[in-house]
Each structure stands twice: as structure tokens, then as C-alpha cells.
Amino acid sequence: MSEHRASSPTTPHDVALTTVADDPEPLARTEGVTALMAELVRDGVALGWTDPPSANEIAALLRELRADSPADACGVFADVAGELVGFGYWRRCRRPTYRRHADIEKGAVSPAHAGRGVGRLLLRRLVAEARRAGVEQLTLDFRGDNTVAERLYLSEGFREYGRLPRYVDPGDGSRHDSVLHVLDLTARRASSG
């Protein structure tokens, strides 16, 4: 898929955010999410895949997110003018001792809409849904060379809590740190309550 640019800048009013739980037919999004992830993986974006995921893998993910309670997982689609331009999701930790915590497992925006605020809106919606679900600590990790993502996360209140040196092997002979960030969702609740 070739990269294209929207004819005008994206504004927050142009972006429609819909959760997997609220989408009447989330499986109809399989093709769009698969295409988005394939484009990004082919471009070398750090999403955890060395080969693009299959439509079956994405459909299974969307089914899992739909089947989970909104308190346990949340996926969010970002659309501009009816076109899927972003997708992200978090899942609550399954172990009983970690149930108060969740991890943002993926966050992705099409190259044509990168730098236009879609990623920030997507992240804010994921955080808001985690807060609504009672999550106390929201974590994420990213490849150490992804400075754009790091600036976004830091500007939204995340802080680094660890780094795994040379942990990520994207399959091209390079190695990168895995940077671990956390957002304490209890801090805002405590200060506003």
C-alpha cells in the first residue's frame, strides 16, 4: 500500500474514536486493521511483528477483545472520513495479584496521519477507558529508537520505570532496548477526589 496524505490537516474533530465493544461489527474491521498493521510492519515500525499479521490473527484478536469485559480489555479504532487510520488496545493483567494493572499492547497510526494528533487522541481514549475500568497502573513498552512515541508518552504523563538493553530483535541484524513506561491512574483520582 502506498503512503498517501490527507488533503487537509487532521483536527480532533475529524477523528472518530470507537471502542471494539461499541462497534456493532468489529470483525468487519479485520481487513482495515490487517492492512494498517501490514503497512507499518513492512515499513519497519516496531509493533512486535517481523512479518505482517494475517487476517486470521487480527480477526482472532478482535474476537478476543469483543469477548472480554470492558473492565478487562479495550480496543479503539480511529477513523478519519470513514477510513481506519489507527488502532490500539490494552488488556488487564490476568494474574490475580496484578489484576489492578493493564498493559497497552499495541498502538498504531497510519503513516498518512502520523504527526497529526491521531496517536495522541487514541492514547488518551485508551487511558480514559482504562481509568473508567478501574485500572490503577497502565503500562506499555516500546523500542528504544522510537523517540516520537517516547515524547508522546512522556507528554501524556507516562514515566520510564525500566529498560531492557538490546532486548528487541527485529530480525534485521539490529538490536534495540525495550523501554518500559507506566502511567499511575490513581494519582489523578486521588487528587480529584
TAURQUI-V868634 format. One record per residue. N is the residue number from 1. RES is the residue in one letter. PHI is phi in degrees with one decimal (999 if undefined). PSI is psi in degrees with one decimal (none if undefined). Layout:
{{N RES PHI PSI} {N RES PHI PSI}}
This chain:
{{1 M 999 131.3} {2 S -84.2 151.9} {3 E -76.9 138.6} {4 H -133.9 155.9} {5 R -109.6 139.3} {6 A -64.5 151.0} {7 S -70.5 -22.2} {8 S -137.4 159.7} {9 P -61.2 146.8} {10 T -79.3 133.5} {11 T -116.5 162.3} {12 P -54.0 -29.7} {13 H -74.1 -18.7} {14 D -81.5 -18.2} {15 V -97.8 123.0} {16 A -102.2 123.4} {17 L -108.4 127.6} {18 T -133.2 131.2} {19 T -77.9 156.6} {20 V -58.4 -39.1} {21 A -64.8 -32.5} {22 D -91.3 -13.3} {23 D -76.5 124.9} {24 P -65.3 -25.2} {25 E -139.7 69.2} {26 P -62.4 -28.7} {27 L -68.2 -20.6} {28 A -67.8 -13.5} {29 R -87.4 -3.3} {30 T -53.9 -49.8} {31 E -61.1 -43.9} {32 G -65.3 -44.0} {33 V -66.9 -40.7} {34 T -61.4 -44.7} {35 A -64.2 -42.2} {36 L -61.1 -49.9} {37 M -64.2 -39.9} {38 A -61.7 -44.8} {39 E -60.1 -45.3} {40 L -68.2 -43.4} {41 V -64.0 -42.6} {42 R -61.0 -31.7} {43 D -82.3 1.6} {44 G 84.2 13.5} {45 V -69.0 139.3} {46 A -80.3 94.4} {47 L -120.3 2.6} {48 G 97.0 -3.1} {49 W -113.3 140.7} {50 T -94.9 -23.8} {51 D -121.7 146.3} {52 P -57.5 143.0} {53 P -70.0 151.7} {54 S -79.9 162.9} {55 A -61.0 -35.8} {56 N -64.0 -40.0} {57 E -64.6 -43.0} {58 I -68.0 -40.9} {59 A -61.6 -41.2} {60 A -63.1 -42.1} {61 L -60.7 -47.9} {62 L -63.8 -37.7} {63 R -62.8 -42.9} {64 E -62.4 -46.2} {65 L -63.6 -36.4} {66 R -70.4 -37.0} {67 A -74.0 -30.1} {68 D -69.3 151.4} {69 S -65.4 146.5} {70 P -58.5 -17.7} {71 A -80.8 -12.6} {72 D -109.4 -21.6} {73 A -162.6 153.4} {74 C -150.7 126.0} {75 G -111.1 145.5} {76 V -131.7 130.3} {77 F -97.6 139.8} {78 A -116.2 124.3} {79 D -122.7 144.2} {80 V -127.6 123.5} {81 A 52.1 40.7} {82 G 79.0 2.2} {83 E -106.1 131.7} {84 L -67.9 121.7} {85 V -122.8 -4.7} {86 G -163.0 156.2} {87 F -156.4 140.1} {88 G -154.4 162.7} {89 Y -158.5 156.0} {90 W -127.6 157.8} {91 R -136.0 142.1} {92 R -72.7 145.0} {93 C -63.0 137.8} {94 R -83.0 -29.8} {95 R -66.7 136.2} {96 P -54.7 -36.2} {97 T -75.2 -12.0} {98 Y -116.8 10.0} {99 R -59.5 -20.6} {100 R -80.1 -1.2} {101 H -118.2 154.0} {102 A -139.7 161.1} {103 D -126.5 129.0} {104 I -76.1 111.7} {105 E -87.9 -31.8} {106 K -147.8 145.3} {107 G -149.3 123.3} {108 A -144.8 142.1} {109 V -133.5 140.0} {110 S -61.9 145.6} {111 P -56.0 -32.3} {112 A -66.6 -18.9} {113 H -117.8 5.0} {114 A -64.0 143.5} {115 G 77.4 10.6} {116 R -113.7 10.1} {117 G 93.2 -2.6} {118 V -65.3 -44.0} {119 G -60.7 -40.9} {120 R -64.1 -44.9} {121 L -63.6 -41.3} {122 L -62.3 -46.7} {123 L -61.8 -44.6} {124 R -62.2 -37.7} {125 R -68.2 -41.8} {126 L -60.8 -42.2} {127 V -64.9 -44.1} {128 A -61.4 -41.4} {129 E -67.9 -37.1} {130 A -65.1 -42.8} {131 R -61.4 -45.4} {132 R -60.6 -32.8} {133 A -81.4 -2.3} {134 G 84.3 15.1} {135 V -66.0 137.5} {136 E -98.0 -39.5} {137 Q -126.9 124.7} {138 L -111.9 119.7} {139 T -111.2 163.6} {140 L -159.3 162.6} {141 D -137.2 156.7} {142 F -152.8 161.1} {143 R -70.3 135.6} {144 G -58.3 -20.8} {145 D -89.2 3.9} {146 N -92.0 74.1} {147 T -69.5 -27.2} {148 V -64.6 -46.9} {149 A -62.7 -42.5} {150 E -59.9 -43.8} {151 R -61.3 -41.7} {152 L -61.2 -50.8} {153 Y -61.7 -44.3} {154 L -63.4 -39.7} {155 S -68.4 -20.1} {156 E -98.8 10.6} {157 G 99.8 -4.3} {158 F -69.1 154.8} {159 R -136.5 149.3} {160 E -72.2 134.9} {161 Y -124.0 -0.6} {162 G -179.7 166.2} {163 R -150.6 131.1} {164 L -106.2 104.8} {165 P -62.1 134.0} {166 R 52.2 32.8} {167 Y -78.8 -34.3} {168 V -92.3 125.4} {169 D -118.4 95.8} {170 P -74.4 3.0} {171 G 87.2 7.5} {172 D -111.6 14.2} {173 G 92.3 -13.0} {174 S -91.2 162.2} {175 R -133.4 144.7} {176 H -136.4 153.4} {177 D -69.1 151.7} {178 S -102.9 120.1} {179 V -101.0 129.4} {180 L -106.5 126.7} {181 H -123.8 154.6} {182 V -138.8 146.5} {183 L -121.6 121.2} {184 D -84.5 108.1} {185 L -82.3 -10.2} {186 T -80.1 -23.8} {187 A -61.0 -47.2} {188 R -68.3 -39.5} {189 R -61.1 -44.2} {190 A -66.0 -39.7} {191 S -76.9 -24.3} {192 S -95.4 -8.2} {193 G -100.1 none}}
